[in-house]
Amino acid sequence: MSVREFVVLGTASQVPTRHRNHNGYLLRWDGEGILFDPGEGTQRQMLRAGVAAHDINRICVTHFHGDHSLGLAGVIQRINLDQVPHPVAAHYPASGQKFFDRLRYATAYRETVRLREEPVARDGVLARGPSYVLEARRLSHPVESFGYRLTEPDGRRMRPELLARYGIKGPDVGRIQREGRLGEVALEDVSEHRAGQRFAFVMDTRLCPGVSELAEGCDMLVIESTFLDADRALAEDHGHLTAGQAAWVARDAGVRHLVLTHFSQRYSDPAEFEREARGAGFEGELTVAADLGRIPLPKR
């Protein structure tokens, strides 16, 4: 059975706290796992969350600040220690190749797994698979940063009442799905358009075109909200978003489920982020991420 869920490994920004580890997130998408921004301590958080090295098929790093990448060394070595049986692709800003090299070979270990380095240099499609297209968009941060988006191809949803009307049942249902027609009955006669799911991951950035492009029409948007609106000038200066700005983006993009994360240690009450996001007019499903949380993608 296919599973699509977002596993939160860490939610702190620059400084971890007693309750928030540095960043780390795993997206389970059917039979694949995509690890985003493994900060320091990610390997231990994986253990606590029940995530194995074998679950990782791709690693996506938005940028090379430590809270988003210092865990790469441990994760890569764990993938090799556990002899993961499949290749693992790594996407990261091409301008940070020297940092990736240092983290990949931070210490001596035996390489047993094929790690495909696929650096990102521009906006566009990074990978295509049967159940998603992975894209990147440039963001606005003091160091080069990219956000990521997964889009499932559109499909058809079978309508039982129409199948019954035409007397189509059993193996013939699969046949008309595969072939597009069964005798005089076309697939369009017994089904309706189903838009594919959309997921976006937006970390450290100011407001910029890439944020809106990534968020557009998403079923789930995971987005940084380092600051509250009272500190908007500080957010702008350091290349970050406030909770209100993140919610404004989600509202205008038609996001169904907004996940806020990457919180500054200066704030002690997570409910403040929810209040601010609601105050900005976002009315969809909203989660203020907590370490080790598991968030299912909205059903289509």
KEVODO-27348 format. One line per field, with one value per residue (C-alpha): residue number from 1; residue in one letter; x, y, z. Coordinates in Angstrom, 2 decimals. Layout:
REM residues N
num	c(NUM;...)
residuo	c(A;...)
c1	c(X;...)
c2	c(Y;...)
c3	c(Z;...)
END
This chain:
REM residues 300
num	c(1;2;3;4;5;6;7;8;9;10;11;12;13;14;15;16;17;18;19;20;21;22;23;24;25;26;27;28;29;30;31;32;33;34;35;36;37;38;39;40;41;42;43;44;45;46;47;48;49;50;51;52;53;54;55;56;57;58;59;60;61;62;63;64;65;66;67;68;69;70;71;72;73;74;75;76;77;78;79;80;81;82;83;84;85;86;87;88;89;90;91;92;93;94;95;96;97;98;99;100;101;102;103;104;105;106;107;108;109;110;111;112;113;114;115;116;117;118;119;120;121;122;123;124;125;126;127;128;129;130;131;132;133;134;135;136;137;138;139;140;141;142;143;144;145;146;147;148;149;150;151;152;153;154;155;156;157;158;159;160;161;162;163;164;165;166;167;168;169;170;171;172;173;174;175;176;177;178;179;180;181;182;183;184;185;186;187;188;189;190;191;192;193;194;195;196;197;198;199;200;201;202;203;204;205;206;207;208;209;210;211;212;213;214;215;216;217;218;219;220;221;222;223;224;225;226;227;228;229;230;231;232;233;234;235;236;237;238;239;240;241;242;243;244;245;246;247;248;249;250;251;252;253;254;255;256;257;258;259;260;261;262;263;264;265;266;267;268;269;270;271;272;273;274;275;276;277;278;279;280;281;282;283;284;285;286;287;288;289;290;291;292;293;294;295;296;297;298;299;300)
residuo	c(M;S;V;R;E;F;V;V;L;G;T;A;S;Q;V;P;T;R;H;R;N;H;N;G;Y;L;L;R;W;D;G;E;G;I;L;F;D;P;G;E;G;T;Q;R;Q;M;L;R;A;G;V;A;A;H;D;I;N;R;I;C;V;T;H;F;H;G;D;H;S;L;G;L;A;G;V;I;Q;R;I;N;L;D;Q;V;P;H;P;V;A;A;H;Y;P;A;S;G;Q;K;F;F;D;R;L;R;Y;A;T;A;Y;R;E;T;V;R;L;R;E;E;P;V;A;R;D;G;V;L;A;R;G;P;S;Y;V;L;E;A;R;R;L;S;H;P;V;E;S;F;G;Y;R;L;T;E;P;D;G;R;R;M;R;P;E;L;L;A;R;Y;G;I;K;G;P;D;V;G;R;I;Q;R;E;G;R;L;G;E;V;A;L;E;D;V;S;E;H;R;A;G;Q;R;F;A;F;V;M;D;T;R;L;C;P;G;V;S;E;L;A;E;G;C;D;M;L;V;I;E;S;T;F;L;D;A;D;R;A;L;A;E;D;H;G;H;L;T;A;G;Q;A;A;W;V;A;R;D;A;G;V;R;H;L;V;L;T;H;F;S;Q;R;Y;S;D;P;A;E;F;E;R;E;A;R;G;A;G;F;E;G;E;L;T;V;A;A;D;L;G;R;I;P;L;P;K;R)
c1	c(0.00;1.39;2.18;2.61;3.59;5.98;8.18;9.61;13.07;14.00;12.48;15.02;16.72;20.29;20.45;18.86;16.91;15.93;12.81;13.88;16.70;18.37;16.47;15.76;12.71;11.79;9.05;7.66;6.21;4.89;7.97;10.55;12.01;13.38;15.50;15.53;18.14;19.81;21.19;23.32;21.83;19.68;20.98;19.82;16.48;15.98;16.37;13.85;11.36;11.69;13.38;16.05;18.89;17.22;14.27;16.36;16.40;17.21;18.80;17.81;19.82;18.46;21.71;24.95;24.32;25.13;21.63;20.61;23.63;25.97;24.18;25.14;28.38;26.66;23.76;26.02;28.23;25.17;23.85;27.16;27.44;23.99;24.83;21.64;20.89;19.86;21.64;20.99;20.83;22.01;20.77;22.35;23.43;26.28;28.00;28.44;30.28;33.30;31.06;29.40;32.82;34.02;30.93;30.91;34.54;34.69;36.26;37.44;34.82;34.16;31.97;29.52;26.68;26.53;25.85;24.96;25.95;23.41;24.15;21.57;22.72;19.45;15.68;14.07;13.36;15.85;14.33;11.33;9.83;6.57;4.89;6.46;8.54;11.12;11.87;13.96;13.53;16.08;15.34;16.70;19.17;22.69;24.08;22.68;19.54;17.01;13.56;12.12;8.74;7.25;4.39;2.49;1.30;-2.42;-4.53;-8.08;-10.40;-12.78;-16.42;-18.24;-21.69;-20.51;-18.75;-22.01;-24.01;-21.86;-21.65;-17.87;-16.54;-13.79;-10.72;-12.34;-11.87;-8.10;-8.24;-10.01;-7.58;-4.61;-5.97;-8.18;-11.16;-13.32;-15.43;-17.54;-16.78;-13.90;-12.01;-13.40;-16.95;-16.39;-13.84;-13.01;-9.83;-7.76;-5.09;-1.82;-0.64;1.79;4.31;6.82;9.71;10.81;13.54;15.67;14.55;13.05;9.89;10.81;9.24;10.62;8.62;5.31;6.20;7.01;3.86;1.35;-1.52;0.26;-1.53;1.21;3.65;6.46;7.92;10.24;8.74;11.81;10.38;7.11;5.89;7.10;10.63;9.98;12.92;15.22;13.80;14.45;17.98;18.89;17.03;14.08;10.29;7.85;4.88;2.58;4.50;4.53;0.77;0.18;2.09;0.10;-3.23;-2.58;-1.19;-4.23;-2.28;-4.40;-2.09;0.49;3.34;5.38;8.88;12.45;11.70;14.07;15.02;13.89;10.24;9.01;5.32;4.63;0.99;2.17;3.04;-0.42;-2.14;-0.09;-0.70;-4.46;-4.33;-2.80;-5.93;-4.86;-7.93;-6.65;-5.20;-2.30;0.44;3.11;5.73;7.12;10.07;9.17;5.75;4.24;1.96;-0.02;-0.39;-3.97;-6.10;-7.03)
c2	c(0.00;3.41;5.84;9.58;11.32;13.95;12.93;15.78;15.08;18.59;22.07;24.49;27.23;28.29;27.03;23.75;23.78;21.18;20.39;21.16;19.48;21.08;20.67;17.29;16.02;12.84;12.76;9.28;9.21;5.78;3.53;6.33;8.46;11.97;13.39;17.18;19.36;16.95;19.19;18.14;15.20;13.92;10.35;10.09;11.72;9.13;6.40;8.07;8.53;4.99;6.09;3.74;4.50;2.06;4.47;7.15;7.35;11.05;13.76;17.37;20.18;23.70;25.50;25.06;26.64;24.25;23.81;22.43;20.32;19.37;16.03;15.02;13.41;11.05;10.26;9.43;7.23;5.47;4.77;3.08;1.30;-0.22;-1.11;0.37;-1.78;1.04;4.13;7.40;10.73;13.95;17.37;20.56;24.01;23.59;26.64;24.67;21.71;22.26;22.02;18.84;17.29;18.15;16.67;13.56;12.82;14.35;11.14;7.76;5.11;2.35;3.34;0.55;2.52;4.48;8.09;10.09;13.73;15.85;19.51;22.20;25.23;26.69;26.51;23.51;19.80;17.64;14.18;12.39;9.20;7.27;9.04;12.52;15.20;16.88;20.55;23.30;27.07;29.64;31.43;34.63;34.06;35.32;32.08;30.38;28.49;26.40;25.16;21.87;20.81;17.39;17.18;13.98;13.56;14.15;11.03;9.71;8.75;5.88;6.58;3.43;4.66;5.18;1.81;0.21;2.09;0.56;-2.85;-2.71;-4.70;-7.06;-7.32;-5.05;-2.07;-2.50;-3.13;0.13;1.99;0.49;0.65;3.75;2.02;-1.07;-1.70;1.42;2.83;5.30;5.85;9.40;7.96;6.22;8.45;12.04;14.11;13.83;16.44;15.02;15.83;18.69;19.13;21.94;22.44;26.05;26.86;29.92;32.78;36.21;36.72;36.24;34.83;31.36;31.06;31.70;29.44;26.55;27.03;27.42;24.93;22.71;20.09;20.53;23.40;23.02;26.46;28.25;30.78;31.69;34.92;36.54;39.69;41.93;41.02;41.41;43.78;41.23;38.52;40.59;41.43;37.76;36.37;34.73;34.70;35.45;33.23;35.89;36.07;32.28;32.16;34.99;33.02;29.86;31.73;33.32;30.08;28.01;25.67;23.01;22.12;24.57;23.26;25.92;25.07;26.39;28.42;30.86;29.97;33.45;32.30;29.94;29.57;27.64;28.78;32.28;31.02;29.53;32.70;34.82;32.53;32.57;36.32;36.56;34.97;31.37;29.15;25.74;22.98;24.26;22.48;24.09;21.37;19.57;17.20;13.57;14.50;12.59;14.51;12.68;14.41;15.50;12.99;13.92)
c3	c(0.00;-0.95;1.86;1.54;4.73;6.00;8.93;11.00;12.43;13.58;13.57;15.10;13.15;13.89;17.48;18.65;21.91;24.49;22.48;18.91;17.01;14.01;10.74;9.18;7.29;5.42;2.80;2.22;-1.29;-2.19;-2.18;-2.01;0.76;0.21;3.02;3.19;4.92;7.37;10.11;13.05;14.97;12.09;12.36;15.99;15.18;12.44;15.05;17.34;14.47;13.13;9.90;8.52;6.14;3.73;3.54;1.80;-2.00;-2.39;-0.31;-1.06;0.55;0.17;1.14;3.03;6.40;9.21;10.59;7.18;6.26;9.11;9.47;5.94;7.08;9.50;7.20;4.25;6.39;7.84;4.34;3.56;6.91;6.44;2.81;1.40;-1.67;-4.02;-5.36;-3.53;-5.37;-3.72;-4.85;-3.49;-4.74;-7.21;-5.72;-2.49;-4.04;-1.78;1.30;0.03;-0.64;2.86;4.48;2.30;3.16;6.65;8.04;6.79;6.03;3.53;0.60;-0.27;-1.87;-5.11;-4.15;-7.27;-6.94;-8.86;-8.00;-8.78;-10.77;-12.05;-11.88;-13.53;-13.45;-11.56;-11.89;-13.36;-12.02;-12.45;-9.52;-9.43;-11.11;-8.86;-9.56;-7.98;-7.74;-6.61;-3.32;-1.71;1.15;1.97;0.48;-2.62;-1.74;-3.67;-2.78;-4.03;-5.39;-6.22;-8.68;-9.35;-12.95;-13.42;-13.76;-13.96;-11.10;-11.87;-11.02;-9.77;-10.81;-14.40;-14.49;-13.32;-15.97;-18.71;-17.03;-16.58;-13.63;-12.51;-14.76;-17.34;-15.03;-15.16;-18.89;-19.72;-17.48;-19.35;-22.89;-22.71;-24.29;-23.92;-26.98;-27.51;-24.05;-23.66;-20.41;-20.27;-20.17;-16.83;-15.09;-14.25;-14.22;-11.04;-10.46;-9.16;-5.65;-5.17;-2.37;-1.82;0.59;1.14;3.60;4.33;2.11;1.91;-0.13;-3.79;-6.98;-6.29;-3.06;-4.82;-7.76;-5.44;-3.35;-6.20;-5.87;-3.34;-1.30;1.31;1.69;4.23;4.76;7.14;9.56;11.55;12.94;13.98;12.25;15.08;13.92;10.19;9.72;11.33;9.08;5.97;7.07;7.66;4.63;6.37;6.50;9.28;10.09;8.69;5.41;5.05;5.64;3.16;0.50;1.28;1.21;-2.18;-3.65;-2.68;-0.39;1.31;4.23;5.54;7.69;9.51;10.76;11.34;14.47;16.13;19.70;20.79;20.84;23.54;22.61;19.36;19.47;18.52;15.04;14.56;15.77;13.39;10.42;11.04;11.45;7.97;6.55;5.91;6.37;5.27;7.39;9.49;11.43;13.57;13.19;16.22;16.31;15.52;14.18;11.26;8.90;6.19;2.84;2.19;0.31;-3.22)
END
